[in-house]
Amino acid sequence: MENRIALSNEQITNDLLPQKFGKRGMIWTGILVVICLIGAYAYYRQLRYGLVVTHMRDYVSWGIYISNFVFFVAISLVGSLITAIFRLANVKWSTPLTRIAEIIAVSAIVFASLIIIVDMGRPERFMNLFIHGRIQSPIMWDVIVIGTYFFISCLLLYFPLLPDLKILIRFKEKSGKGLNKLYRFQGSFWKGTKEQFRLSDKSINILCIIIIPVAFCIHTVTSWLFATTYRPGWDSTNFGAYFISGAFLVGAGGVVVAMYIFRRVYHLEKYITEKHFEKMGRIVVLLALLYLYFNVNEYLIPAFKMKKPEEAHLTQLFTGEYAPLFWFAILVGMIIPIIILLFKKGRKPLPMFIAGVMVVIGAWFKRYLIVTPTLLHPFLPMQNVPESYHHYFPSWEEWAIAMGSLAGALLIITFFARIYPIIPIHETITEQHEEAENK
Amino acid sequence: MKKLKINRYLLLLSVLITTFAINVIAQETPVEQKEIVKLHYFNSNNNLQYLLLESILKTGKKIEPQTNKVFMLFLDKNQPDNLIAKVLTDKNGKAKAIIPPQLKTLWDSSSQHTFILVAEATGKKEETSSEFTITKSKVSIDTSTADGIKNITVQVMKYENSQWIPVKDVEMKIGVERLGGILSAGDEQTYTTDSTGTATSEFKKDSLPGDQQGSFILIAKVEDNDELGNLIIEKRVPWGVAKKPDNNFFSQRTLWSTRFRTPIWLLFMAYSIVIGVWGTIIFLVFQIVKIKKLGVSN
């Protein structure tokens, strides 16, 4: 951060203003759009022919869609970690990462909501959930808390954006007419007066306080969707904490990946420095160790007891059909990143990026393992059902929709970075002044 | 020392070989298979006489029910006219046969009867038969109350020389029919009949839950008596505590009720949280309006 002191306000502004897509940006966006369109076509087929196009049947009624939903909810928690917790703890170095974390949170929560609707056989009956909803049902709590978290995340993205909008409006030539209109609509009233800053800071502080319990609720309630069901692998009192620790890990991993890419693509080396990677690396190690600890609790203790109804489920995870995936998720999602990031050299940008990618991929498969194998092991034996009911592997429509949703989330982040500064300009300038004054 | 070590290993090796050899020899010995068939006679409330057959297959130390095995049951003589039933054992190796009305004349003609069990020849197994004799009997149950003490009297009689005579030394259970079996009416687990064929038990189980009218069934049961078989007699008595049905169950506010019967505490908690959080969100939106107003006025 000390290398930022030499930078002038103009240079910071110029560096951090949103940039037009280059050739690589266009290709990247094009690929994402194509994946989204394939997903949309698969969803059209699902709407037309029904959920029968998926490979979900009577037993595995929550397949890749719900795994994806849990993944999105998990990764969205990073907004509260980087923005709220660090802000309340007065951690200054996280400033360049706050907006990255917040946009990851917003895009993830949008697609978490959408993927739930995709999982519904009759989406036109979605409103029935509210009309005939029972407040006793954890699903109802989930719907409420997801909506709430989305609004809070949007507000947390919007308030710190206001001073930057004033700067963006100033650079009309660079942003173009259309975007300038958007900036004006969103923030032309921001004059940067003392009173406006006071109100904005107060609002951000309130948001930071309120988002933490809501974020904990969102993932705890998601875990309760499983834990309130009496099934092998889900029947745990530890599920809330287990899910939250996993969510923070995947979120932090996601931020690491995003900060590396933004740093390289937009040449932000002066703002997202090696120190940021170093500190994020330490956080990821801590979170990975924490998540590993919960995994040991979740799998080792039931395996020690090996209760008869849980035996088939655990054996299939440890040595059976799901063993390669299970050990992949444990090794790639936790153990290898811990080993990489424990060393100082491992906390350099490129190894950090690799570790971050591993954490995110491992986390996605981990969600799949939480959802599917349990459903294949009900307490009552599966009898007189077609052979296909005994196994589950997603159909191409399910893969296409799931990948489409992931691409959609990335597309939101991409467009956001195209329209708004991915690192807060005003906050960076202010912090630089404060640092200079303190010296 | 080295020699001693080698000797020790040789000894261990020879023990292992011997154990293995014994094991192999033991495995080669053909396992004896034994068929065990038990026949029980039941007389329920003096009006239903039936037979219960239980077939077991013992292979070495392993015991398992013999399923789908055909047996024929005859009364007194192994001839078609005396056939009680041709039965097939179920998955538990059991089969039941009621003495049919057409054998009533034969049944009434004698005080003692022999049940002949014939197992049909299957595969290598030849036809086998066995017999089981019982004396016709009846059992009665009566209740009386004296000085607030309730008594249950059970009498067992057998048919002999064209008349019913009391049976001495018959062991039985006297109690109340419960879900898991018979709850003994008094302090003893079993009672034995005296020279008058009577066994009496004082009813000591007060405040026992009954049905909606406060009734329950008293039961006396003679089990596997060599001469009489199994005898059961029942009597409904209003000695219990009337059970009031809980019609309120579905109108309770519970976590599994409909949305109209949500527990108050849950409603309170859920609405408090929703109002609290959304109140704050509305407050923050109002802050944006305030910021906007400040900007416009400037």
Interface residues (C-beta under 8 A of the other chain):
Chain A: H132 G133 R134 I135 Q136 W141 I144 T148 F151 I152 L155 Y158 F159 L162 S188 F189 W190 K191 T193 E195 Q196 L199 S200 K202 S203 I206 L207 I210 V214
Chain B: L255 W256 S257 T258 R259 T262 P263 L266 L267 A270 V274 V277 W278 T280 I281 F283 L284 V285 Q287 I288 K290 I291 K292 K293 L294 G295 V296 N298
